[in-house]
Amino acid sequence: MDQTRIDARFAAVAGENRPALITFIMSGDPGYETGLQILKALPAAGADIIELGMPFSDPMADGVAIQLAGQRALRAGMRLGRVLDMVAEFRRDDTETPIVLMGYYNPIYSFGVERFLGAAKDAGVDGLIVVDLPPEEDDELCIPALAAGLNFIRLTTPTTDSKRLQTVLRNTSGFVYYVSMTGVTGAAITGFAAVGEAVGRIKRETDLPVAVGFGIKTPDDAARIGRDADGVVVGSALVSAIGDSLLDGAPTENTVSSACALVRALAEGVSRARA
């Protein structure tokens, strides 16, 4: 596979001696237009890579904040086709910021794998994280995605042993996503040293960048995780900031600015991770 936007962005931030800030939002939360405004504003606020959630009715790995965001998006009419529309609109103004779609396989399967991969590539998607497709199912989506020129990013966790890690890494590209704890999104990190040790173990097995997500809520968290990780992923805290800005589920004048303020603070955190 030729160098992707994800590869280029990690190389660029490494040249700045800092980790990448990877931000997650749910596409179409709390509605298409506001969601698009937030998406377009994230790079200027400091997001290096954007994970864009694909709303799904049964998000088994997600905590309350992201579940609620998905419900808001679904109520607003967001479906997979509209997610791709949003990426295409984003790409009209931004051809450099990597976009990774994150979610579950069911919406992709229902859309049609071949149709989805073609549409995703045309829209300007760079990579996929599909949390409920294990490596044993690589022929289902991973291999076709790689053939289509999309990075396929895998999750690894504290319970992933060395033998399993080799299986997880086999067809991974773009970066490795280390989940800092067991459980669902939204909890808080307690063992920063253990996370650093885990990142080191993964990096001994792969040349891919290693990003850490789950539990990173503050600029200080981002700075501490960024000492060891190549990327710092923030999702629940950002989705919660969006949710807290709403009035009866509808956007307010503070919705976009609340998201951007948090991202700017997190960007400051990653900037001093290795100072």
NUSEBA-228262 format. One record per residue (C-alpha): x, y, z; residue in one letter; residue number from 1. Coordinates in steps of 0.02 Angstrom, whole numbers. Layout:
BEGIN
@X=X&Y=Y&Z=Z&residu=a&num=NUM
...
end
This chain:
BEGIN
@X=0&Y=0&Z=0&residu=m&num=1
@X=63&Y=174&Z=-42&residu=d&num=2
@X=89&Y=300&Z=98&residu=q&num=3
@X=-79&Y=353&Z=167&residu=t&num=4
@X=-132&Y=514&Z=251&residu=r&num=5
@X=-119&Y=420&Z=417&residu=i&num=6
@X=62&Y=371&Z=382&residu=d&num=7
@X=103&Y=549&Z=331&residu=a&num=8
@X=24&Y=626&Z=485&residu=r&num=9
@X=115&Y=512&Z=607&residu=f&num=10
@X=279&Y=550&Z=518&residu=a&num=11
@X=243&Y=736&Z=530&residu=a&num=12
@X=206&Y=737&Z=717&residu=v&num=13
@X=356&Y=625&Z=751&residu=a&num=14
@X=459&Y=759&Z=667&residu=g&num=15
@X=387&Y=881&Z=793&residu=e&num=16
@X=436&Y=763&Z=935&residu=n&num=17
@X=260&Y=742&Z=1000&residu=r&num=18
@X=119&Y=616&Z=991&residu=p&num=19
@X=-31&Y=637&Z=876&residu=a&num=20
@X=-194&Y=696&Z=952&residu=l&num=21
@X=-331&Y=582&Z=890&residu=i&num=22
@X=-508&Y=641&Z=926&residu=t&num=23
@X=-667&Y=539&Z=916&residu=f&num=24
@X=-839&Y=610&Z=883&residu=i&num=25
@X=-1000&Y=523&Z=836&residu=m&num=26
@X=-1049&Y=573&Z=660&residu=s&num=27
@X=-1209&Y=672&Z=656&residu=g&num=28
@X=-1215&Y=708&Z=842&residu=d&num=29
@X=-1326&Y=800&Z=884&residu=p&num=30
@X=-1377&Y=822&Z=702&residu=g&num=31
@X=-1299&Y=822&Z=530&residu=y&num=32
@X=-1263&Y=1009&Z=512&residu=e&num=33
@X=-1194&Y=1035&Z=688&residu=t&num=34
@X=-1096&Y=873&Z=675&residu=g&num=35
@X=-1019&Y=934&Z=513&residu=l&num=36
@X=-975&Y=1102&Z=592&residu=q&num=37
@X=-886&Y=1012&Z=734&residu=i&num=38
@X=-796&Y=895&Z=614&residu=l&num=39
@X=-733&Y=1040&Z=508&residu=k&num=40
@X=-676&Y=1137&Z=663&residu=a&num=41
@X=-574&Y=998&Z=743&residu=l&num=42
@X=-412&Y=1013&Z=641&residu=p&num=43
@X=-392&Y=1199&Z=676&residu=a&num=44
@X=-422&Y=1163&Z=860&residu=a&num=45
@X=-277&Y=1040&Z=860&residu=g&num=46
@X=-341&Y=869&Z=807&residu=a&num=47
@X=-212&Y=776&Z=703&residu=d&num=48
@X=-322&Y=626&Z=658&residu=i&num=49
@X=-510&Y=612&Z=675&residu=i&num=50
@X=-605&Y=454&Z=718&residu=e&num=51
@X=-783&Y=470&Z=658&residu=l&num=52
@X=-908&Y=354&Z=741&residu=g&num=53
@X=-1033&Y=259&Z=636&residu=m&num=54
@X=-1195&Y=259&Z=737&residu=p&num=55
@X=-1260&Y=87&Z=781&residu=f&num=56
@X=-1408&Y=30&Z=885&residu=s&num=57
@X=-1311&Y=-99&Z=988&residu=d&num=58
@X=-1139&Y=-26&Z=1029&residu=p&num=59
@X=-1076&Y=-160&Z=1147&residu=m&num=60
@X=-903&Y=-86&Z=1181&residu=a&num=61
@X=-960&Y=91&Z=1213&residu=d&num=62
@X=-991&Y=177&Z=1377&residu=g&num=63
@X=-1141&Y=286&Z=1417&residu=v&num=64
@X=-1079&Y=448&Z=1338&residu=a&num=65
@X=-1045&Y=370&Z=1168&residu=i&num=66
@X=-1204&Y=266&Z=1175&residu=q&num=67
@X=-1305&Y=424&Z=1202&residu=l&num=68
@X=-1213&Y=511&Z=1061&residu=a&num=69
@X=-1255&Y=367&Z=945&residu=g&num=70
@X=-1437&Y=374&Z=996&residu=q&num=71
@X=-1443&Y=560&Z=962&residu=r&num=72
@X=-1365&Y=534&Z=791&residu=a&num=73
@X=-1484&Y=393&Z=745&residu=l&num=74
@X=-1633&Y=499&Z=799&residu=r&num=75
@X=-1567&Y=637&Z=686&residu=a&num=76
@X=-1571&Y=517&Z=539&residu=g&num=77
@X=-1387&Y=473&Z=527&residu=m&num=78
@X=-1355&Y=313&Z=431&residu=r&num=79
@X=-1197&Y=249&Z=351&residu=l&num=80
@X=-1229&Y=336&Z=185&residu=g&num=81
@X=-1245&Y=503&Z=275&residu=r&num=82
@X=-1083&Y=469&Z=369&residu=v&num=83
@X=-996&Y=453&Z=201&residu=l&num=84
@X=-1082&Y=611&Z=141&residu=d&num=85
@X=-1010&Y=701&Z=292&residu=m&num=86
@X=-834&Y=642&Z=253&residu=v&num=87
@X=-853&Y=698&Z=72&residu=a&num=88
@X=-910&Y=871&Z=128&residu=e&num=89
@X=-762&Y=882&Z=249&residu=f&num=90
@X=-643&Y=838&Z=108&residu=r&num=91
@X=-699&Y=987&Z=4&residu=r&num=92
@X=-598&Y=1098&Z=122&residu=d&num=93
@X=-473&Y=979&Z=202&residu=d&num=94
@X=-372&Y=855&Z=99&residu=t&num=95
@X=-240&Y=820&Z=231&residu=e&num=96
@X=-321&Y=773&Z=398&residu=t&num=97
@X=-343&Y=583&Z=410&residu=p&num=98
@X=-518&Y=518&Z=441&residu=i&num=99
@X=-545&Y=347&Z=519&residu=v&num=100
@X=-720&Y=273&Z=529&residu=l&num=101
@X=-748&Y=179&Z=691&residu=m&num=102
@X=-890&Y=65&Z=738&residu=g&num=103
@X=-968&Y=-105&Z=711&residu=y&num=104
@X=-982&Y=-222&Z=564&residu=y&num=105
@X=-1171&Y=-236&Z=552&residu=n&num=106
@X=-1201&Y=-69&Z=463&residu=p&num=107
@X=-1060&Y=-106&Z=341&residu=i&num=108
@X=-1126&Y=-281&Z=306&residu=y&num=109
@X=-1301&Y=-211&Z=278&residu=s&num=110
@X=-1232&Y=-76&Z=162&residu=f&num=111
@X=-1132&Y=-207&Z=65&residu=g&num=112
@X=-945&Y=-228&Z=90&residu=v&num=113
@X=-889&Y=-196&Z=-88&residu=e&num=114
@X=-1008&Y=-48&Z=-107&residu=r&num=115
@X=-953&Y=22&Z=60&residu=f&num=116
@X=-767&Y=11&Z=25&residu=l&num=117
@X=-786&Y=97&Z=-143&residu=g&num=118
@X=-895&Y=234&Z=-71&residu=a&num=119
@X=-780&Y=259&Z=80&residu=a&num=120
@X=-627&Y=276&Z=-30&residu=k&num=121
@X=-717&Y=397&Z=-146&residu=d&num=122
@X=-777&Y=502&Z=2&residu=a&num=123
@X=-600&Y=520&Z=70&residu=g&num=124
@X=-598&Y=395&Z=214&residu=v&num=125
@X=-421&Y=340&Z=261&residu=d&num=126
@X=-447&Y=196&Z=382&residu=g&num=127
@X=-567&Y=85&Z=476&residu=l&num=128
@X=-583&Y=24&Z=655&residu=i&num=129
@X=-715&Y=-112&Z=667&residu=v&num=130
@X=-719&Y=-169&Z=846&residu=v&num=131
@X=-818&Y=-330&Z=827&residu=d&num=132
@X=-720&Y=-412&Z=684&residu=l&num=133
@X=-578&Y=-519&Z=753&residu=p&num=134
@X=-424&Y=-563&Z=649&residu=p&num=135
@X=-498&Y=-734&Z=613&residu=e&num=136
@X=-626&Y=-642&Z=505&residu=e&num=137
@X=-498&Y=-542&Z=404&residu=d&num=138
@X=-565&Y=-605&Z=238&residu=d&num=139
@X=-733&Y=-527&Z=280&residu=e&num=140
@X=-677&Y=-344&Z=278&residu=l&num=141
@X=-495&Y=-318&Z=326&residu=c&num=142
@X=-414&Y=-394&Z=171&residu=i&num=143
@X=-536&Y=-311&Z=50&residu=p&num=144
@X=-510&Y=-144&Z=140&residu=a&num=145
@X=-322&Y=-156&Z=122&residu=l&num=146
@X=-343&Y=-199&Z=-62&residu=a&num=147
@X=-451&Y=-43&Z=-80&residu=a&num=148
@X=-313&Y=65&Z=-7&residu=g&num=149
@X=-389&Y=90&Z=166&residu=l&num=150
@X=-291&Y=64&Z=326&residu=n&num=151
@X=-365&Y=-67&Z=442&residu=f&num=152
@X=-328&Y=-26&Z=623&residu=i&num=153
@X=-335&Y=-158&Z=758&residu=r&num=154
@X=-369&Y=-145&Z=944&residu=l&num=155
@X=-258&Y=-230&Z=1071&residu=t&num=156
@X=-292&Y=-234&Z=1258&residu=t&num=157
@X=-209&Y=-271&Z=1425&residu=p&num=158
@X=-266&Y=-453&Z=1406&residu=t&num=159
@X=-185&Y=-477&Z=1235&residu=t&num=160
@X=-40&Y=-597&Z=1263&residu=d&num=161
@X=114&Y=-610&Z=1152&residu=s&num=162
@X=46&Y=-750&Z=1044&residu=k&num=163
@X=-119&Y=-661&Z=1015&residu=r&num=164
@X=-28&Y=-498&Z=981&residu=l&num=165
@X=58&Y=-576&Z=831&residu=q&num=166
@X=-112&Y=-626&Z=762&residu=t&num=167
@X=-183&Y=-453&Z=792&residu=v&num=168
@X=-36&Y=-368&Z=706&residu=l&num=169
@X=-36&Y=-481&Z=553&residu=r&num=170
@X=-143&Y=-371&Z=439&residu=n&num=171
@X=-148&Y=-212&Z=542&residu=t&num=172
@X=-97&Y=-51&Z=456&residu=s&num=173
@X=-100&Y=135&Z=494&residu=g&num=174
@X=-76&Y=117&Z=680&residu=f&num=175
@X=-109&Y=-1&Z=825&residu=v&num=176
@X=-243&Y=56&Z=947&residu=y&num=177
@X=-201&Y=4&Z=1125&residu=y&num=178
@X=-354&Y=3&Z=1238&residu=v&num=179
@X=-284&Y=58&Z=1405&residu=s&num=180
@X=-404&Y=-44&Z=1511&residu=m&num=181
@X=-530&Y=-183&Z=1504&residu=t&num=182
@X=-714&Y=-136&Z=1498&residu=g&num=183
@X=-807&Y=-3&Z=1400&residu=v&num=184
@X=-763&Y=174&Z=1350&residu=t&num=185
@X=-775&Y=315&Z=1475&residu=g&num=186
@X=-684&Y=249&Z=1628&residu=a&num=187
@X=-530&Y=334&Z=1699&residu=a&num=188
@X=-349&Y=277&Z=1682&residu=i&num=189
@X=-267&Y=230&Z=1846&residu=t&num=190
@X=-107&Y=138&Z=1795&residu=g&num=191
@X=-7&Y=257&Z=1685&residu=f&num=192
@X=154&Y=159&Z=1711&residu=a&num=193
@X=72&Y=-3&Z=1656&residu=a&num=194
@X=8&Y=82&Z=1498&residu=v&num=195
@X=184&Y=141&Z=1458&residu=g&num=196
@X=253&Y=-34&Z=1482&residu=e&num=197
@X=117&Y=-106&Z=1369&residu=a&num=198
@X=155&Y=21&Z=1232&residu=v&num=199
@X=339&Y=-27&Z=1241&residu=g&num=200
@X=296&Y=-211&Z=1225&residu=r&num=201
@X=189&Y=-180&Z=1070&residu=i&num=202
@X=322&Y=-69&Z=991&residu=k&num=203
@X=449&Y=-208&Z=1008&residu=r&num=204
@X=337&Y=-314&Z=895&residu=e&num=205
@X=292&Y=-187&Z=760&residu=t&num=206
@X=355&Y=-32&Z=670&residu=d&num=207
@X=179&Y=40&Z=667&residu=l&num=208
@X=137&Y=188&Z=778&residu=p&num=209
@X=46&Y=142&Z=939&residu=v&num=210
@X=-97&Y=252&Z=996&residu=a&num=211
@X=-179&Y=238&Z=1167&residu=v&num=212
@X=-363&Y=267&Z=1199&residu=g&num=213
@X=-496&Y=242&Z=1334&residu=f&num=214
@X=-490&Y=345&Z=1493&residu=g&num=215
@X=-395&Y=499&Z=1431&residu=i&num=216
@X=-496&Y=648&Z=1490&residu=k&num=217
@X=-382&Y=796&Z=1528&residu=t&num=218
@X=-230&Y=884&Z=1455&residu=p&num=219
@X=-125&Y=809&Z=1596&residu=d&num=220
@X=-186&Y=635&Z=1550&residu=d&num=221
@X=-140&Y=669&Z=1369&residu=a&num=222
@X=33&Y=730&Z=1418&residu=a&num=223
@X=67&Y=578&Z=1529&residu=r&num=224
@X=8&Y=451&Z=1400&residu=i&num=225
@X=97&Y=544&Z=1261&residu=g&num=226
@X=267&Y=518&Z=1342&residu=r&num=227
@X=263&Y=338&Z=1281&residu=d&num=228
@X=127&Y=329&Z=1148&residu=a&num=229
@X=137&Y=388&Z=967&residu=d&num=230
@X=-44&Y=443&Z=976&residu=g&num=231
@X=-168&Y=494&Z=1111&residu=v&num=232
@X=-351&Y=455&Z=1078&residu=v&num=233
@X=-489&Y=554&Z=1163&residu=v&num=234
@X=-670&Y=506&Z=1136&residu=g&num=235
@X=-787&Y=500&Z=1284&residu=s&num=236
@X=-728&Y=665&Z=1358&residu=a&num=237
@X=-757&Y=754&Z=1193&residu=l&num=238
@X=-924&Y=671&Z=1162&residu=v&num=239
@X=-975&Y=718&Z=1340&residu=s&num=240
@X=-927&Y=899&Z=1309&residu=a&num=241
@X=-1041&Y=901&Z=1158&residu=i&num=242
@X=-1181&Y=816&Z=1254&residu=g&num=243
@X=-1166&Y=936&Z=1401&residu=d&num=244
@X=-1184&Y=1086&Z=1284&residu=s&num=245
@X=-1353&Y=1031&Z=1219&residu=l&num=246
@X=-1522&Y=1096&Z=1276&residu=l&num=247
@X=-1657&Y=963&Z=1271&residu=d&num=248
@X=-1548&Y=868&Z=1146&residu=g&num=249
@X=-1532&Y=1016&Z=1028&residu=a&num=250
@X=-1372&Y=1111&Z=990&residu=p&num=251
@X=-1340&Y=1279&Z=1071&residu=t&num=252
@X=-1223&Y=1422&Z=1029&residu=e&num=253
@X=-1094&Y=1335&Z=1141&residu=n&num=254
@X=-1096&Y=1164&Z=1059&residu=t&num=255
@X=-957&Y=1186&Z=930&residu=v&num=256
@X=-854&Y=1302&Z=1040&residu=s&num=257
@X=-862&Y=1180&Z=1188&residu=s&num=258
@X=-791&Y=1040&Z=1080&residu=a&num=259
@X=-655&Y=1152&Z=1010&residu=c&num=260
@X=-605&Y=1219&Z=1181&residu=a&num=261
@X=-575&Y=1044&Z=1246&residu=l&num=262
@X=-476&Y=994&Z=1091&residu=v&num=263
@X=-367&Y=1149&Z=1106&residu=r&num=264
@X=-330&Y=1105&Z=1287&residu=a&num=265
@X=-289&Y=925&Z=1242&residu=l&num=266
@X=-176&Y=984&Z=1101&residu=a&num=267
@X=-81&Y=1088&Z=1228&residu=e&num=268
@X=-64&Y=929&Z=1332&residu=g&num=269
@X=11&Y=825&Z=1192&residu=v&num=270
@X=126&Y=969&Z=1144&residu=s&num=271
@X=213&Y=958&Z=1313&residu=r&num=272
@X=213&Y=768&Z=1324&residu=a&num=273
@X=399&Y=758&Z=1284&residu=r&num=274
@X=454&Y=933&Z=1330&residu=a&num=275
end
